[in-house]
């Protein structure tokens, strides 16, 4: 695994001299953020050694090097999910490659179902913490000591300073950025209303099928993590309507401008 990370990072490193400082993983329907990235270099996942291609609609499957607000970034336009049948180690492989490239800060983005009744579809929420409901963890198995410790601390899994940068960016924009706790479930079924009620009772504000594995792997690596959820729908039972992936993609597209401005402004505030 460690050698594979090196091979992937070496290939990506041949495209650009300056290493990326910030990594961004784009969630379902949020791929259009790359339109606001400057000096783009596109590297399809198929060309990168040991990278798996995406199988989910709305996930493009390429790594983009570029600059956002003069900061060197590496963007994963398309992510891997455990429900695709991949072992967790594969799901977090691209995250670990970003770290190998030199990324110090990681922004995780996703589409999520709103559980908190104060949310409405179209809201962008800054993730303050997560609850792992995937019954899996990417660090299971022998610890790779070169990457991080056996028992990583998760007390500040979502870095407070990075959250503050997003809040300050929202304030500049006059945008009401909400904050919330993300429950990560395995999928691929959407939740039942009973499951959503349970998630609300245990403290979740929103639910989705990603982010938690990458957050765990990045915290293991000692990278600062932050995240944004785009509330694409109210979770099952909160609203009476049935859930559908095309609705998720449509709603994500509608908030694209605000989402892109928020990311760009916040990255400019990263220290
Ligand atoms: N549940 C799980 N994942 C999701 C949802 C949802 O309601 N919406 C977007 N991703």
Boltz pocket constraint, residues with backbone or C-beta under 6 A from the ligand:
constraints:
  - pocket:
      binder: B
      contacts: [[A, 111], [A, 112], [A, 113], [A, 114], [A, 189], [A, 190], [A, 191], [A, 207], [A, 208], [A, 209], [A, 230], [A, 232], [A, 233], [A, 234], [A, 235], [A, 236], [A, 243], [A, 248]]
      max_distance: 6.0
